[in-house]
Amino acid sequence: MQIGQLHSRLVFSFRLRDSSRQSRLTGITPSNVFYLLLIVLLFSPCAALTTYQQTTVDALLAFKNGVKNPPVLSSWIIGDPCKGKWKGVECSTIGKTRVITSLKLSNFGLDGTITPRLGDLITLTTLWLDSNSLRGPIPSDLGKLENLTSLRLANNSLNGSIPPSLTSLSNLRELYLSNNDLSGTVPFNASTAGVINIVVDGNNELCTLTPGFDLPVCGPSLAPALIFGPVASIPKSSKRGVHVAAIAGGVAGALALVIATIVLVSCCLLRAKSWPSATSDTGSSDPSAQVDWAKGPEGPIARSVAPESDTSKARYFSLEELEHATKKFSANNKIGRGGFGEVYKGLLEDGTIVAVKGRQGAATQDFQAAVEFLSRMRHKHLVNVLGFCQENDQQIVVYDYLPNGSVCGHLYDDNGAPVGKLDFRQRLAIALGAAKGLEYLHTTTPKLIHRDFKTSNVLLDAYLVAKVTDFGLSLLLAEGPHPQEGPVLSSLNGDGTAGFLDPEYYTTQRLTEKSDVYSFGVFLLELVSGREAISQDRPRSEWSLVEWGRSLLQAGDLGALVDRTLGSSFMEVAMRKMVEVGFHCVEETGDRRPSMAEVVKELEEALEKERGLTSGGGEGATTVTLGSELFT
C-alpha cells in the first residue's frame, strides 16, 4: 500500500469550489473563519489519530452488522477495541500505540457476509473466521492486509471465486478455505503451495491449473474466465441522474462536514490523554507516516509480526519464558514423549500455542547450529521449528503445535485395535502430504535424511493436513557429497524404530534416503490396515505388519490387509495403487525401492482415482468388496 493511499484513508482533504470557478479565500469573514477552523481541526494530530482509530472501529462494526449483530459480539461497541476488551480482538503495542493484530472468531456461530471493510484493518496478522455460517463471496479487499500471516475461512458457505488479490499477500503462511461452496480456479501455483499451507478441499466446483492441490485440473476453455472472472456491466446514467446525484452529494457532504467538526472537537477534548502526542517514535504527527514507518523494515510491526526469512536465525527462548508457557513443565501440559525427550504443550504470551521438547544436555554450539539449520526447513508438510533454549543443562526445541496429534491416534488405540477415525480418502491425502514432506527433505540442499520416520512422527493440523516432525534432531554429520547429488546430512548411528527400521541397516550400519523410503512403506501399510507395525498381541504370524502383508500378497488375499472400519466406500483401483506403492517401498534392498519423488507421483495418481468416486463417479467408479475377492 502506498503512502498516498494511506494518507487519503486516514486524513480528510478537500478543496473549496463554487459552481463556476475556484475561488481564493480573501478577507476575514465568518464563513472563512469556519473553513479555516475546520482545516485546522481536520489536519491536527488529534483529529488524524482519532480518524485512524475510527477507521478501525468502523471496519469492525461494519463486520458486526454484516453478521447480523449477534449477541456473541455484544462487547463490540463504540470505543477503543484495544481498551474495551472486544471479544475475539487481540492487540499489540506498536511504538506507543495499541493496534489490532488478530481477529479470532472461529466457531462463533456467525451468520451473514464478510464486509470488504475488513481490508481497512491494515495491521492484522491473523484473521480466523472459520467454522461459522458465513456466505457470499470472499472480499478482494482482504488482499490489502499486507501483514497477514494466517487466514482461516474454512467450514462456512462462502461462494464465488478465490480472489486473485490474495496472491499478493507476501507474508501469508496459511490459507484455509476448505468445505465451502467456492468455484473457479485456485489462483496460487504449485510453488506457492510449497511455502503457504493452502487447504482448499471440500469445494466441489473448485479446480486448479497446476498440480499440487487436492483438486481436479481445470479444463483449458475455463481458464480465462476462472482467472479473471466475469466482466461486470456498467449501467449508463442520464445527465439528469448525474445532476441529481451531484446535488444530493453536495448537501450530504455539507452536513457531514458540520457533524464531523463537532465530533472531532469533542474527540480531541475527551481523548487527548488516551492517544500519543504528535511527538512519537516516528518524529511525525502525520498518521500515514506513522503507519508506513511501523510497517517498514525497521518498524515495530515488521519486527514483531513479520515472519523471519529463511536466512534468519531461530528464535532464542529463555527458560523462564518456556516455564511460564508450560506452567513449569506441568504434568498436565505433557502431551507425549518423542525421540528427543518429553513433549509439553505451551502458551506463549502473544497467544501462540507451541510444542516444547526438551532433554538434559549441556549448551553447545553444535546444538544451536543444528536447530538453526532445521528452522530454515520450511514446507507445507513439515512441522516448523520455531526456536530453542539452552539453560540449566537443558536443551529445548520449540515447534508449532498441531491440535490433531499424530496419525497413530486416528488409526488404532493404545491396545492396537483399529479406531476408524479416518476414511480412505483422508488416509490417502495424509500419505501424499507426508510423502511430499520427505521428498522435500531429500531434495533440499544439503539433503536431509529423516532417520526415524514413523506414523507417530506424522502430525495433523486442525484440517488434517499431514506434517512430518522430528527430522534431524540428533547430531548432524556431513558424510561428504554423493556423486552428482550434493552433500547429505545424516548420522552414522541409527535411531530407527522397530518395525520401521531399514533391514539393510543391520548389515551396512548406515541409513540412506532409501531407508526413509522403507519406513514410509511401513507407514502406508499402517494406513491401509489400521494396524501397528509391530504387534505382539496378535498371532505369531502377524507380529510384523510387513511380513504378514507379504504372506497375504503371496496367498492372493490382500483384501484381508485392509482395515475393516473403512467399509466399502473406496475405489479398488486407488486402494490397489496405495498397497502396491507400500510393498514397493519395503523391498529388501534399497536399489529396488522407489525415490520419494516417484512415490509422490504414484500417490497423486491414486488420489485422482479415489476422487472419481467422491466427485460423482466416472469410469471405474465402483465400490469394492473387502476380503479375499479384493485384488484378485
Backbone torsions as a table, in degrees:
resi	resn	phi	psi	omega
1	MET	NA	132.2	-178.3
2	GLN	-79.1	156.2	-179.8
3	ILE	-60.4	-38.8	-179.6
4	GLY	-62.0	-38.6	179.0
5	GLN	-66.3	-42.0	178.3
6	LEU	-64.3	-41.6	-178.7
7	HIS	-61.6	-41.7	-179.6
8	SER	-68.4	-26.4	179.3
9	ARG	-78.7	-35.1	-172.0
10	LEU	-96.4	-19.5	-174.4
11	VAL	-128.5	134.4	176.5
12	PHE	-75.1	146.4	171.6
13	SER	-143.5	148.1	179.0
14	PHE	-155.2	165.3	179.0
15	ARG	-132.5	132.1	-179.9
16	LEU	-80.3	126.9	178.8
17	ARG	-134.3	153.3	166.7
18	ASP	-110.7	-173.7	-172.2
19	SER	-73.2	-17.3	-174.3
20	SER	-120.1	-29.0	-175.2
21	ARG	-159.7	161.5	173.1
22	GLN	-75.6	139.2	-178.8
23	SER	-120.3	153.6	178.7
24	ARG	-102.1	143.8	179.7
25	LEU	-77.1	114.9	178.2
26	THR	-128.5	141.4	-178.7
27	GLY	81.4	161.2	178.4
28	ILE	-106.7	100.9	178.0
29	THR	-118.6	160.5	177.3
30	PRO	-54.4	-37.6	-179.4
31	SER	-64.9	-43.7	179.6
32	ASN	-65.8	-37.6	177.7
33	VAL	-59.6	-42.7	-179.7
34	PHE	-60.1	-46.7	-177.5
35	TYR	-68.7	-38.4	178.2
36	LEU	-63.3	-41.2	178.3
37	LEU	-62.7	-40.2	-179.0
38	LEU	-65.1	-40.1	178.4
39	ILE	-61.8	-46.1	-179.4
40	VAL	-59.8	-44.8	-178.6
41	LEU	-64.4	-44.6	-175.1
42	LEU	-69.0	-31.0	-177.6
43	PHE	-101.6	8.7	177.2
44	SER	-75.8	153.3	178.8
45	PRO	-56.2	-41.2	-177.7
46	CYS	-62.0	-45.2	-177.9
47	ALA	-66.2	-40.9	-177.7
48	ALA	-64.9	-45.7	179.7
49	LEU	-64.4	-39.5	178.2
50	THR	-64.1	-39.6	177.4
51	THR	-62.4	-42.2	178.2
52	TYR	-59.9	-46.7	178.1
53	GLN	-62.8	-42.5	-177.0
54	GLN	-65.4	-31.7	176.1
55	THR	-60.2	-41.9	178.4
56	THR	-65.6	-46.5	179.4
57	VAL	-61.1	-44.9	-179.3
58	ASP	-60.3	-39.7	-179.7
59	ALA	-64.4	-43.6	-180.0
60	LEU	-67.6	-41.3	179.7
61	LEU	-68.8	-31.9	175.4
62	ALA	-65.8	-38.5	176.6
63	PHE	-65.6	-44.0	178.9
64	LYS	-58.5	-42.1	178.8
65	ASN	-65.9	-36.3	-179.5
66	GLY	-68.4	-22.7	177.4
67	VAL	-106.0	24.8	170.0
68	LYS	67.9	35.0	173.7
69	ASN	46.7	58.6	-176.3
70	PRO	-68.5	152.5	178.4
71	PRO	-58.7	-29.3	-178.1
72	VAL	-63.8	-20.0	178.0
73	LEU	-107.6	27.6	-179.3
74	SER	-64.4	-21.1	177.9
75	SER	-76.4	-9.2	179.2
76	TRP	-83.2	93.5	179.5
77	ILE	-130.4	177.6	-179.4
78	ILE	-59.5	136.1	180.0
79	GLY	138.5	-177.2	-179.0
80	ASP	-79.1	116.1	-179.3
81	PRO	-59.1	-29.9	-177.8
82	CYS	-78.7	-13.3	178.2
83	LYS	-110.0	-20.9	-176.7
84	GLY	-91.7	3.2	179.1
85	LYS	55.5	52.7	176.6
86	TRP	-67.0	129.4	-175.2
87	LYS	-62.6	131.1	179.2
88	GLY	84.8	-5.6	-178.6
89	VAL	-100.6	128.8	177.6
90	GLU	-122.4	140.6	-175.1
91	CYS	-123.7	159.6	174.3
92	SER	-134.3	158.7	179.6
93	THR	-91.0	120.4	177.4
94	ILE	-113.9	109.0	-173.1
95	GLY	65.2	-114.2	176.5
96	LYS	-111.3	10.5	-173.6
97	THR	-116.9	140.2	174.1
98	ARG	-89.7	124.4	-179.8
99	VAL	-127.1	156.4	-179.9
100	ILE	-79.2	125.7	177.8
101	THR	-117.1	-18.4	-179.1
102	SER	-139.4	140.4	173.2
103	LEU	-130.0	100.3	-173.8
104	LYS	-112.6	100.1	-175.9
105	LEU	-125.4	34.9	178.9
106	SER	-65.5	135.4	174.5
107	ASN	56.5	42.3	179.5
108	PHE	-95.5	2.5	-178.4
109	GLY	70.3	27.4	-177.0
110	LEU	-75.7	137.9	-177.7
111	ASP	-133.0	113.2	-179.6
112	GLY	156.6	-150.1	-176.8
113	THR	-119.1	162.7	179.2
114	ILE	-94.4	119.3	-178.4
115	THR	-73.5	140.8	174.5
116	PRO	-62.5	-17.7	-179.1
117	ARG	-61.8	-17.6	176.6
118	LEU	-60.6	-21.5	176.1
119	GLY	-65.8	-12.6	177.1
120	ASP	-80.1	-13.0	-178.2
121	LEU	-83.5	68.9	-167.5
122	ILE	-67.9	-13.0	179.1
123	THR	-95.6	3.1	-178.8
124	LEU	-64.8	135.2	170.3
125	THR	-112.1	-22.5	-177.6
126	THR	-133.7	127.7	177.4
127	LEU	-134.7	105.6	-178.1
128	TRP	-115.8	112.6	177.2
129	LEU	-126.8	20.1	-174.9
130	ASP	-74.4	161.7	176.0
131	SER	59.6	47.3	173.8
132	ASN	-125.9	-158.6	177.0
133	SER	-122.9	41.8	-179.5
134	LEU	-75.7	144.6	-179.8
135	ARG	-137.6	-179.3	-176.5
136	GLY	85.4	-175.4	-176.5
137	PRO	-80.6	162.8	170.3
138	ILE	-82.0	119.7	-176.6
139	PRO	-61.9	133.2	177.1
140	SER	-66.6	-19.6	179.7
141	ASP	-64.3	-16.9	176.6
142	LEU	-64.1	-18.1	175.7
143	GLY	-69.0	-7.7	176.9
144	LYS	-83.6	-11.0	-175.3
145	LEU	-81.1	78.3	-170.6
146	GLU	-63.6	-24.9	-178.1
147	ASN	-91.8	0.0	-173.4
148	LEU	-65.8	128.7	176.0
149	THR	-111.1	-24.3	-177.3
150	SER	-138.4	123.0	178.2
151	LEU	-128.7	115.1	-178.2
152	ARG	-120.8	113.9	179.3
153	LEU	-127.2	16.4	-175.3
154	ALA	-68.8	162.5	174.0
155	ASN	57.9	50.6	172.9
156	ASN	-130.0	-158.7	175.8
157	SER	-126.4	37.3	-179.2
158	LEU	-69.0	143.0	180.0
159	ASN	-128.9	-176.5	-176.6
160	GLY	84.9	-167.4	-177.0
161	SER	-96.2	165.0	173.6
162	ILE	-78.2	120.4	-175.9
163	PRO	-59.9	127.3	175.9
164	PRO	-59.3	-21.8	-179.6
165	SER	-61.6	-22.3	-179.7
166	LEU	-67.2	-23.2	-179.7
167	THR	-69.7	-14.1	-179.8
168	SER	-86.2	-3.0	-179.0
169	LEU	-79.8	90.9	-172.3
170	SER	-68.5	-20.7	-179.1
171	ASN	-93.9	-3.4	-175.1
172	LEU	-65.5	132.7	179.5
173	ARG	-120.3	-20.2	174.8
174	GLU	-146.0	137.8	-179.0
175	LEU	-137.2	107.5	-177.7
176	TYR	-108.5	112.3	-178.1
177	LEU	-126.3	12.4	-173.6
178	SER	-66.9	157.3	174.3
179	ASN	58.5	53.1	171.5
180	ASN	-126.7	-162.3	176.0
181	ASP	-117.4	36.2	-177.6
182	LEU	-71.2	152.3	-178.6
183	SER	-138.3	172.9	179.3
184	GLY	89.9	-156.6	-175.8
185	THR	-104.2	154.9	173.3
186	VAL	-80.7	118.7	-174.4
187	PRO	-75.0	-8.8	179.3
188	PHE	-86.1	148.4	177.1
189	ASN	-97.6	174.8	-174.6
190	ALA	-64.6	-35.7	179.9
191	SER	-66.2	-36.5	176.3
192	THR	-65.3	-39.0	-179.0
193	ALA	-62.0	-22.8	177.2
194	GLY	-75.2	-22.1	-179.4
195	VAL	-97.5	-42.4	-179.7
196	ILE	-98.6	135.0	175.2
197	ASN	-79.1	95.7	-176.0
198	ILE	-104.4	121.5	179.1
199	VAL	-121.2	116.0	-173.9
200	VAL	-130.3	8.0	-177.3
201	ASP	-67.9	162.4	179.8
202	GLY	85.5	12.7	173.7
203	ASN	-116.2	98.6	-168.9
204	ASN	-64.1	-24.9	-177.4
205	GLU	-100.0	11.0	-178.0
206	LEU	-95.6	143.4	178.1
207	CYS	-142.8	174.9	-177.2
208	THR	-133.7	148.8	176.7
209	LEU	-91.6	-13.4	-179.8
210	THR	-130.6	149.8	177.0
211	PRO	-68.5	166.6	178.4
212	GLY	118.3	-7.3	177.4
213	PHE	-120.7	155.3	178.3
214	ASP	-81.5	62.0	-174.7
215	LEU	-145.4	155.8	172.8
216	PRO	-70.0	158.0	-179.9
217	VAL	-83.2	135.9	-179.6
218	CYS	-68.1	147.1	173.3
219	GLY	-71.0	143.5	-178.0
220	PRO	-55.3	-34.7	-177.0
221	SER	-70.5	-19.3	-178.7
222	LEU	-88.3	-16.7	-170.2
223	ALA	-55.1	-50.9	-177.0
224	PRO	-59.9	-45.4	-178.3
225	ALA	-67.3	-34.9	-177.7
226	LEU	-72.4	-33.2	-178.6
227	ILE	-77.1	-48.8	-173.1
228	PHE	-95.5	-16.3	178.9
229	GLY	76.5	170.6	-179.5
230	PRO	-69.0	150.1	178.2
231	VAL	-87.2	120.0	-178.3
232	ALA	-75.7	139.7	177.8
233	SER	-82.4	147.8	-178.2
234	ILE	-112.2	112.6	-178.8
235	PRO	-67.9	146.1	178.7
236	LYS	-89.4	141.9	179.9
237	SER	-112.5	146.9	176.9
238	SER	-78.2	163.5	178.8
239	LYS	-63.1	-36.4	-179.3
240	ARG	-62.9	-39.7	179.4
241	GLY	-63.4	-37.5	179.4
242	VAL	-64.4	-43.5	-179.8
243	HIS	-64.0	-42.7	179.4
244	VAL	-61.7	-43.0	-179.7
245	ALA	-64.0	-38.4	-179.5
246	ALA	-65.1	-43.3	179.8
247	ILE	-64.0	-46.2	179.9
248	ALA	-61.4	-40.4	179.7
249	GLY	-65.2	-38.5	179.2
250	GLY	-64.2	-43.5	177.8
251	VAL	-61.8	-46.8	-179.1
252	ALA	-62.9	-38.5	-179.6
253	GLY	-65.4	-40.5	178.8
254	ALA	-62.2	-45.4	178.1
255	LEU	-62.0	-40.3	-178.8
256	ALA	-63.9	-37.2	179.8
257	LEU	-65.3	-42.5	179.7
258	VAL	-63.1	-47.0	-179.5
259	ILE	-63.7	-41.7	-178.8
260	ALA	-62.0	-38.2	179.1
261	THR	-60.5	-48.2	-179.3
262	ILE	-61.7	-45.4	-177.7
263	VAL	-64.6	-43.7	-176.7
264	LEU	-66.1	-40.0	177.4
265	VAL	-61.2	-44.8	-179.9
266	SER	-62.8	-42.8	-179.0
267	CYS	-63.9	-40.0	179.8
268	CYS	-60.6	-41.3	-177.5
269	LEU	-72.6	-37.5	-173.7
270	LEU	-85.5	-28.0	-171.4
271	ARG	-113.7	8.5	-176.0
272	ALA	-56.4	-36.6	-176.7
273	LYS	-79.9	-21.5	-174.1
274	SER	-92.6	-5.4	179.8
275	TRP	-121.8	153.4	-177.9
276	PRO	-62.8	155.0	177.8
277	SER	-78.9	175.8	-179.3
278	ALA	-63.6	-27.4	179.3
279	THR	-86.2	95.7	-177.3
280	SER	-115.8	-172.0	178.3
281	ASP	-63.9	-19.1	179.2
282	THR	-85.2	-16.5	-174.6
283	GLY	70.7	21.8	-176.6
284	SER	-139.9	146.0	175.3
285	SER	-94.5	-1.3	179.5
286	ASP	-82.0	116.9	-177.2
287	PRO	-63.0	-32.5	179.3
288	SER	-66.0	-35.4	176.9
289	ALA	-66.6	-38.8	179.2
290	GLN	-64.0	-43.9	-178.6
291	VAL	-65.6	-45.3	-178.8
292	ASP	-67.7	-34.7	174.9
293	TRP	-63.9	-41.6	-179.1
294	ALA	-64.4	-34.4	-177.9
295	LYS	-83.8	-13.5	-176.5
296	GLY	-71.1	175.1	-175.2
297	PRO	-62.8	-24.9	179.4
298	GLU	-101.0	-1.8	-176.9
299	GLY	-81.0	162.1	-176.9
300	PRO	-67.0	-27.9	176.6
301	ILE	-64.7	-45.6	179.4
302	ALA	-62.4	-39.7	-178.0
303	ARG	-71.2	-33.5	-171.4
304	SER	-97.0	-25.9	-174.3
305	VAL	-124.3	-18.4	-178.2
306	ALA	-72.3	137.3	179.1
307	PRO	-66.3	149.0	179.4
308	GLU	-69.5	149.2	176.6
309	SER	-76.7	166.3	-177.8
310	ASP	-63.4	-20.0	-177.9
311	THR	-95.0	-1.3	-177.8
312	SER	-82.3	161.6	-179.8
313	LYS	-81.8	155.9	175.8
314	ALA	-65.4	150.2	-179.4
315	ARG	-70.5	138.7	175.0
316	TYR	-95.5	123.8	177.2
317	PHE	-102.2	136.4	174.5
318	SER	-76.1	153.7	178.5
319	LEU	-63.0	-36.3	178.5
320	GLU	-61.5	-41.4	179.2
321	GLU	-63.2	-42.3	-178.5
322	LEU	-74.0	-32.4	175.6
323	GLU	-65.7	-39.9	177.2
324	HIS	-65.6	-39.9	-177.9
325	ALA	-67.0	-34.9	-175.9
326	THR	-103.8	11.6	-176.7
327	LYS	55.5	50.7	-179.1
328	LYS	59.1	43.8	178.7
329	PHE	53.3	49.9	-179.5
330	SER	-64.0	147.4	176.6
331	ALA	-61.1	-28.2	178.5
332	ASN	-69.3	-21.6	179.6
333	ASN	-94.5	-5.2	-179.1
334	LYS	-73.5	129.0	-177.3
335	ILE	-119.0	1.1	177.1
336	GLY	160.3	-173.8	176.7
337	ARG	-141.2	130.6	-179.9
338	GLY	-118.6	-170.0	-179.1
339	GLY	-64.6	-21.9	-178.7
340	PHE	-91.2	-24.3	-179.0
341	GLY	146.7	-161.9	-179.2
342	GLU	-66.8	147.2	-179.1
343	VAL	-121.3	128.7	-178.7
344	TYR	-124.6	147.2	173.4
345	LYS	-87.7	134.0	-177.7
346	GLY	-133.1	152.7	177.7
347	LEU	-121.4	110.6	179.4
348	LEU	-74.6	164.9	-176.9
349	GLU	-63.6	-26.4	179.8
350	ASP	-85.2	5.1	177.5
351	GLY	93.5	-1.9	179.9
352	THR	-75.6	131.0	176.1
353	ILE	-92.8	131.1	-175.2
354	VAL	-131.3	162.8	170.7
355	ALA	-107.6	126.8	-175.2
356	VAL	-113.3	117.8	-179.8
357	LYS	-113.3	131.4	-176.3
358	GLY	-142.4	158.9	175.5
359	ARG	-154.0	166.7	176.7
360	GLN	-75.3	137.5	179.1
361	GLY	171.9	142.2	179.4
362	ALA	-73.8	153.3	179.1
363	ALA	-66.7	131.9	178.7
364	THR	-139.3	153.0	175.1
365	GLN	-68.5	-31.8	179.8
366	ASP	-63.0	-41.5	179.8
367	PHE	-64.1	-45.1	179.5
368	GLN	-62.7	-43.2	-179.6
369	ALA	-63.4	-39.0	-179.7
370	ALA	-64.9	-44.1	-178.9
371	VAL	-67.0	-40.5	178.2
372	GLU	-63.4	-36.7	176.3
373	PHE	-65.0	-46.0	-178.3
374	LEU	-66.5	-30.9	-179.5
375	SER	-67.4	-18.0	178.4
376	ARG	-87.5	-4.3	176.3
377	MET	-80.8	93.9	-176.5
378	ARG	-114.3	116.7	179.2
379	HIS	-154.6	151.0	-179.2
380	LYS	-54.9	-32.7	-174.6
381	HIS	-109.5	27.6	171.3
382	LEU	-124.2	142.4	174.6
383	VAL	-75.2	127.2	-176.8
384	ASN	-70.4	134.0	170.7
385	VAL	-89.6	117.3	-174.3
386	LEU	-90.3	-34.5	-176.9
387	GLY	175.2	-164.6	-173.5
388	PHE	-154.5	173.4	175.9
389	CYS	-149.4	139.0	174.0
390	GLN	-134.7	95.6	178.6
391	GLU	-147.3	150.6	175.9
392	ASN	51.3	44.2	179.5
393	ASP	56.9	36.8	175.7
394	GLN	-126.6	136.3	173.8
395	GLN	-110.6	122.3	-173.5
396	ILE	-130.0	137.1	176.0
397	VAL	-119.7	136.1	-178.3
398	VAL	-111.0	127.4	-177.9
399	TYR	-119.3	165.6	164.2
400	ASP	-60.5	145.2	176.0
401	TYR	-96.2	132.0	178.7
402	LEU	-112.5	117.9	-168.6
403	PRO	-67.6	-23.0	-176.4
404	ASN	-94.9	9.3	173.0
405	GLY	63.8	-160.6	-176.7
406	SER	-83.6	162.4	179.4
407	VAL	-63.7	-28.0	-178.6
408	CYS	-51.3	-48.9	-176.1
409	GLY	-65.4	-12.9	178.7
410	HIS	-99.4	-5.1	-179.9
411	LEU	-107.4	-45.4	-176.1
412	TYR	-148.2	158.1	-179.2
413	ASP	-88.6	-172.9	-177.0
414	ASP	-63.1	-21.8	179.0
415	ASN	-94.0	3.8	178.4
416	GLY	84.6	6.7	-179.7
417	ALA	-83.0	136.6	179.5
418	PRO	-59.4	139.9	-179.6
419	VAL	-110.5	-15.9	173.5
420	GLY	63.4	37.6	180.0
421	LYS	-82.4	-15.0	-176.3
422	LEU	-119.8	134.9	173.0
423	ASP	-81.3	175.5	-173.1
424	PHE	-66.5	-39.8	-178.9
425	ARG	-64.3	-38.4	176.8
426	GLN	-63.1	-41.3	179.4
427	ARG	-64.6	-40.0	179.6
428	LEU	-66.4	-41.1	178.3
429	ALA	-65.6	-38.5	177.8
430	ILE	-64.7	-42.5	178.2
431	ALA	-60.6	-44.2	-179.7
432	LEU	-64.6	-42.1	179.2
433	GLY	-62.7	-45.1	179.1
434	ALA	-64.4	-36.8	178.4
435	ALA	-63.0	-40.4	178.7
436	LYS	-66.5	-35.5	176.8
437	GLY	-63.4	-46.0	177.8
438	LEU	-65.9	-40.0	178.8
439	GLU	-59.0	-40.6	178.4
440	TYR	-61.8	-43.9	179.2
441	LEU	-60.6	-37.6	-176.7
442	HIS	-78.6	-16.2	-175.1
443	THR	-114.8	-4.9	177.7
444	THR	-74.5	172.9	179.4
445	THR	-121.8	118.2	-4.4
446	PRO	-74.3	157.5	178.9
447	LYS	-64.2	150.2	-180.0
448	LEU	-129.4	126.7	176.2
449	ILE	-95.2	130.5	-175.7
450	HIS	-64.0	-50.2	175.3
451	ARG	83.3	-17.4	177.8
452	ASP	-149.1	47.2	178.8
453	PHE	-71.9	132.5	178.5
454	LYS	-162.4	172.0	-174.3
455	THR	-61.8	-36.6	-179.5
456	SER	-71.5	-12.6	177.3
457	ASN	-99.6	17.0	170.8
458	VAL	-116.6	113.1	-176.5
459	LEU	-103.9	160.0	-177.4
460	LEU	-122.1	134.0	178.2
461	ASP	-84.1	-168.0	-175.1
462	ALA	-62.5	-22.0	-178.5
463	TYR	-114.1	25.0	176.5
464	LEU	61.6	28.0	172.9
465	VAL	-81.0	127.1	-176.0
466	ALA	-77.5	138.1	178.3
467	LYS	-139.7	128.2	-178.2
468	VAL	-81.4	136.9	179.5
469	THR	-127.4	176.1	177.7
470	ASP	59.7	31.0	176.1
471	PHE	-87.8	128.4	170.8
472	GLY	67.0	29.9	-179.0
473	LEU	-78.7	-29.5	179.7
474	SER	-72.7	173.6	-178.6
475	LEU	-58.3	127.3	-178.9
476	LEU	-95.3	126.2	179.8
477	LEU	-118.4	130.0	179.3
478	ALA	-75.8	124.7	179.4
479	GLU	-92.9	-0.1	-176.1
480	GLY	92.3	166.4	-175.1
481	PRO	-73.1	140.5	167.9
482	HIS	-84.1	150.7	-179.2
483	PRO	-55.4	122.4	176.0
484	GLN	59.2	20.0	-178.1
485	GLU	-124.0	-20.7	-177.7
486	GLY	90.7	175.8	-176.7
487	PRO	-66.4	151.2	178.8
488	VAL	-125.2	132.7	176.7
489	LEU	-101.5	123.5	-179.7
490	SER	-155.1	-154.0	179.3
491	SER	-144.9	149.5	179.3
492	LEU	-79.1	-19.4	178.4
493	ASN	-111.9	142.3	-174.6
494	GLY	-92.9	138.7	174.2
495	ASP	-111.8	22.8	-175.5
496	GLY	-63.6	166.2	-177.4
497	THR	-108.2	140.9	179.6
498	ALA	-54.4	135.3	-178.2
499	GLY	93.7	-26.0	179.2
500	PHE	-110.4	-15.3	-173.2
501	LEU	-74.6	133.7	179.4
502	ASP	-56.9	123.9	-179.8
503	PRO	-63.0	-23.6	177.8
504	GLU	-66.0	-21.8	-178.4
505	TYR	-61.1	-33.2	-175.9
506	TYR	-66.6	-20.9	178.7
507	THR	-104.7	-33.0	-177.0
508	THR	-95.7	-22.0	-174.5
509	GLN	57.4	29.5	177.6
510	ARG	-137.1	146.3	175.8
511	LEU	-109.6	137.0	-177.9
512	THR	-128.1	-178.7	175.0
513	GLU	-57.3	-38.4	-179.9
514	LYS	-69.9	-17.8	172.7
515	SER	-69.2	-40.3	174.7
516	ASP	-63.4	-37.2	179.5
517	VAL	-63.4	-42.0	177.5
518	TYR	-59.6	-48.1	-180.0
519	SER	-59.6	-38.5	179.1
520	PHE	-65.4	-36.3	177.5
521	GLY	-61.4	-40.3	176.2
522	VAL	-63.2	-40.8	177.3
523	PHE	-58.5	-43.0	178.0
524	LEU	-61.9	-42.0	-179.9
525	LEU	-66.5	-33.7	174.2
526	GLU	-65.1	-41.5	178.9
527	LEU	-63.3	-39.4	-178.9
528	VAL	-69.9	-43.2	-171.3
529	SER	-93.6	-23.1	-174.2
530	GLY	72.5	18.0	-178.7
531	ARG	-113.3	158.8	174.6
532	GLU	-77.8	155.0	-179.4
533	ALA	-62.4	-38.2	176.8
534	ILE	-126.9	125.3	179.8
535	SER	-144.2	101.8	-177.8
536	GLN	-83.3	0.3	175.4
537	ASP	-82.4	-8.0	-179.9
538	ARG	-97.4	172.0	175.8
539	PRO	-54.9	151.1	-174.1
540	ARG	-52.7	-36.4	-178.2
541	SER	-70.9	-11.6	-177.8
542	GLU	-113.6	10.5	-179.3
543	TRP	-59.0	-48.3	-179.5
544	SER	-94.9	120.8	-179.6
545	LEU	-60.6	-40.5	-178.4
546	VAL	-65.7	-47.4	-178.7
547	GLU	-65.7	-40.8	178.1
548	TRP	-63.7	-41.8	178.3
549	GLY	-62.2	-40.7	178.0
550	ARG	-63.1	-37.3	178.6
551	SER	-66.7	-36.2	176.6
552	LEU	-67.8	-36.0	178.7
553	LEU	-63.1	-44.5	179.7
554	GLN	-66.4	-32.9	-178.6
555	ALA	-85.2	-3.1	-178.4
556	GLY	67.5	32.8	-175.7
557	ASP	-124.9	45.1	-176.5
558	LEU	-66.3	-18.8	177.6
559	GLY	-59.9	-28.2	179.9
560	ALA	-70.8	-15.6	-179.6
561	LEU	-78.1	-24.8	-171.5
562	VAL	-75.7	136.5	178.9
563	ASP	-57.7	122.1	-177.7
564	ARG	-66.1	-22.6	-179.6
565	THR	-70.1	-11.8	179.0
566	LEU	-74.9	-15.7	-177.3
567	GLY	67.0	-137.4	-177.8
568	SER	-130.9	18.2	-175.1
569	SER	-94.3	57.0	172.5
570	PHE	-147.4	164.6	-177.4
571	MET	-90.7	133.3	-177.5
572	GLU	-58.8	-40.5	-177.1
573	VAL	-64.5	-35.5	178.8
574	ALA	-71.9	-43.7	178.0
575	MET	-62.9	-42.4	179.4
576	ARG	-59.9	-43.9	180.0
577	LYS	-60.9	-43.7	-178.9
578	MET	-64.9	-41.1	178.9
579	VAL	-66.2	-42.7	179.0
580	GLU	-60.4	-43.1	178.5
581	VAL	-62.9	-41.9	179.2
582	GLY	-58.5	-47.2	-179.8
583	PHE	-70.4	-31.3	176.0
584	HIS	-64.5	-37.0	-178.6
585	CYS	-70.5	-29.7	-175.5
586	VAL	-98.5	25.0	172.0
587	GLU	-57.4	151.0	-174.1
588	GLU	-62.5	-36.3	-178.1
589	THR	-114.0	146.3	-175.1
590	GLY	-63.3	-32.6	-176.8
591	ASP	-69.5	-12.4	178.7
592	ARG	-98.7	-2.0	-179.7
593	ARG	-92.4	152.7	178.3
594	PRO	-77.8	167.2	170.0
595	SER	-81.1	165.0	178.3
596	MET	-67.7	-28.9	175.9
597	ALA	-62.9	-40.0	177.8
598	GLU	-68.7	-37.0	177.5
599	VAL	-62.1	-45.0	179.3
600	VAL	-57.3	-45.5	-179.0
601	LYS	-61.3	-43.8	-179.0
602	GLU	-65.9	-41.1	-179.3
603	LEU	-70.6	-32.3	175.2
604	GLU	-63.1	-39.7	177.7
605	GLU	-66.0	-40.6	178.7
606	ALA	-62.8	-40.7	180.0
607	LEU	-66.5	-36.4	176.3
608	GLU	-62.5	-40.9	178.0
609	LYS	-64.4	-44.6	-179.0
610	GLU	-66.3	-34.0	179.5
611	ARG	-64.6	-25.4	178.7
612	GLY	-61.4	-29.4	179.2
613	LEU	-78.1	-47.0	-174.4
614	THR	-76.6	-16.8	-179.4
615	SER	-98.9	13.0	173.3
616	GLY	114.0	5.4	171.5
617	GLY	104.6	-146.0	-171.2
618	GLY	121.2	-174.0	-177.2
619	GLU	-63.5	127.4	178.3
620	GLY	81.7	5.8	-177.2
621	ALA	-81.4	76.8	179.9
622	THR	-125.0	153.5	174.3
623	THR	-77.8	167.9	-177.0
624	VAL	-121.9	161.1	175.6
625	THR	-107.2	124.1	-179.3
626	LEU	-76.1	155.1	177.9
627	GLY	117.1	-157.8	-172.3
628	SER	-68.0	-18.3	-177.9
629	GLU	-80.0	-15.8	-179.3
630	LEU	-73.5	138.6	177.4
631	PHE	66.4	21.4	178.8
632	THR	-100.7	NA	NA
